[in-house]
Amino acid sequence: MPKKEGIKILFDDISPEYDRLNHVLSMNIDKGWRRKAVRWIVDTDRPLKVLDVACGTGDLSIAIASRALKTRSRGVRVTGIDISEGMMRVGRRKVRKAGFEPQSGKNVFVEMVQADCEELPYTDGSFDRITAGFGVRNFEHLDLGLREMARVLSDDGRLVILELSVPSNVIIRWIYKLYFMKILPGVGGKVSGNRGAYEYLPASVLRFPKPDKFIPMLKEAGFRKVIHKPLTFGICRMYVCEK
């Protein structure tokens, strides 16, 4: 089975419990990481077209729209894409509850579209900003997904990636791996009924390229400038990329 088909099935299966487990198991630290990323996205009052790649249940998409309202932006259109219809089904309910449906009549809204992140259904330079929150490690072909994001980003645009990582500090890394490899799969599996999904999570993080490998991949994909920021002892890393 191709990796992307397995990922789709996995996230469709855990989508009903995903949000609850995600916030509990991360102790809500993930919300702070998203706030930092959003500041790099909504950084102007001009209208913006934003693509949220691997949007999942829409937390980052909604955070972008919320900041746009708070900063009195003249208009932000967020398009969230994901291969998991189950995750987006949850996300659409959250978008509706937050009042950001396209039909709301607001100049800030969120729409969700099922699409393959490695074959984006958009023309070159379609978006001013692109985000990818905790999803690029799930790409079957990482280099292709990065090139596709570079392709649909405008020449003066910006990509912001959040991705889980392994801390550099030896002591923190030991605690992190104990929690990530032992505790998380047990708790996640018991609540969701799918232990395999929560065994995949830490395995995918451990396999993901470290910054010294990932940054050259971003530049090879078409980004001339990359800023790397470790967050919370390096548990999460933010990459801010410009064409």
N, C-alpha and C positions, 0 to 999 in steps of 0.2 A: 504494500500500500504506500503511495507517495506520502511524504511527510505532511504536506498541507492538508491532504484528506484526513489523515489521522488527527491533526490539530483541530480541524473543523469538528470532527466527531467528539473529540475530547472536550472542547469548550461548549459545544451544544449540550453535552451531558451535564456539565457542572454549572451551567449558567444560572439555574434557579438559586443556588446557594453562593454563587461566586462573590457577590458584593459583601455579604455578611462575613464570610470567611476572610476575604481579602483585607478588610479593615481590622478585623479582630487579630488575625495572625501577624499583621504588620504593626499592630498597636497604634493605628491611625497615623503613623509617620508618613505614609504615602501621600496623605493630603498636603503636607508641607512641601514635599518634593514637587507636586503638581503646581502649587502656588508659585514656586520659584521658576518653573518652566514657563508658566503663563505670562509672567512679567516680560519675558523675552519675545512673546508672541504679540500681545496687545500692548505695544509700546508707542503707538501713534494714534491720533484722533481721525486719521483718514480711513475711509472704508477699506475693509480687508476681506479677502477670500482666503479661508483657512481650510486646509485638508488635515484631518486627524486620522492618520494611518493606523490600522489595527486598533480601532477605537473601543472594542469590547463593549462594555455596558455604558459607555459614554461619560465617565467621570471627567476626563480631561476636556472633552468637547463642551460639556456644561460649564466647567470652570472657566474656559475661554469666554463663553458667552456671558457669564456672570460678571467677569472683570470688564468686559466691553460696556455693559450697562453701568457699572459703577464709575467708570472713567468717562462716561458720556460720549462714547465713540459714535461717530456718524453712521456707523453700520458695519457689522461683522457677520459674514455668512460662513458658518462652520459646516463642512461636509465630513461626516465620519464614515469610514469604510472598514469593513471587516469581512472575513470569510464565514464567520459563525453567525448564522441567522438567529440562533438561540440567544447569544449574547446581545445582539442588537434588538431583539424583541424586548428584553429587559431594559435596554437603553432607551428605546422609544417611549416606554412608559415613564421613565425618569425625565425625559425631555418634555413630555406632555405635562407632567406634574410641575416642572419648573417654569412652564409657560414659554418655552422656546421653540414650539412647533413652527414650521414654515407658514402654516395657516394663521398664526397668531396676529399677523399684521405688523409685527414689530420690525425695526430695522436691524435687529440682532436675532438670529435664529439658528437652529441646528437641524440638519437633515441627516439621515443615516441610510447608507446604500451598501448592499452586499456586493463586494467586489474583491478581486484578487490583488493583493498588494504588490505582486510581482508583475502584474499586467494591468496597470492603472487605465481606466477607461476615459482618460482626459487628454486634451491636446497639450502640446509643449507650452510651458510658461503659464499654465492656467491659474496658479495660486500664488498669493503673496507670502504666505507662511505655511509651513507644514510641521506637524507634530507627530511623534510616535512614542507613546507612553507604554513601556514594558512589553513591547510586541515584536521588535525587530529580531530578537533571538529566536522567534518562532518561524521566521522565513525559511522556506526550504532552500532557496538560493539567495543568500544574504547580499552578495555583490549585485545581483539583478535587482533586488528590491531597492537598494541604495541608488542605483542608476535611474530607476524609474522615478524615485522621489526627486532626484536632481533634474530629470527631464521636465516634470510638470511644474517645477518651481520657477518663478519669474527670475530674471537676471539679477534683480536687486533684492531677491527674497531671502528668507531665512528658514532653516530647518532646526528644530529642537528635538533631540532624542533623550528620553529618560530610559535607563535600563539598569536592572539589578546587577550587582557585581560582588566580587569577593573582596573583603577588606584586606588592606596591606599589613596592618598591625598583627603580629603573631598571636597575641592573646585574644584580641577581638575576633580574629579569624577563627580561632579554635572554638570560641563560644558560638559564633555565627554558624559554623558548620555543624556543631552539636544540635543547635535549634533547627537549622534548615534541613539536615539530613535525617534526623531522628524524630524530633517532636512534631514538626510541621506535617510530614506525611501521615502520622498517626491521627492527629486531630483533624486534619483536612479530609482524610479518607473516611473517618468515622461520621463526620457531619454530612459530607457530600455523597457518601456511598461509593466513591471512586478513588481508592487509595493510589491507583496508578497515576492519576492526574497530578497528585501532590508529591509523587515521586519524580515525575517528569519535571516539575518546576525547578527543584534544586539542581537536577542533572543538566537542564538546559542553561542555567546560569553558570555552572562550572565549565561548560563547554564553550561559552560565548567568548569571543576574542577579547583579550585584555587591551587597555588603551593603546599600548605601543604597537599593537597589530590593527586595532579597529580604526584609529585615526588615519593611517595610510590608506585603508580601504575607503574611507570617506573622501579623501582627496582624489583617489583614483576614480571614484564615481563621479567627480565633477565639482566638488566643493573646494574652493581655493583657500578658505580660512576656517579653521576648526578650533574652538575653545573647549577645553575639557575641565569640568568641575566635579570633583568627588563630593558626595553629600553623605552626611551621617557616617563618618569614618570609612567612606568608600563602599558602604552597603548598596548605595545607588550612585550612578554616575550620570551627569548631564553633559551632552555634547551640543554645542551651539555652532551651527555650520552656515556659512554664507557662500553664495556662488561668485 
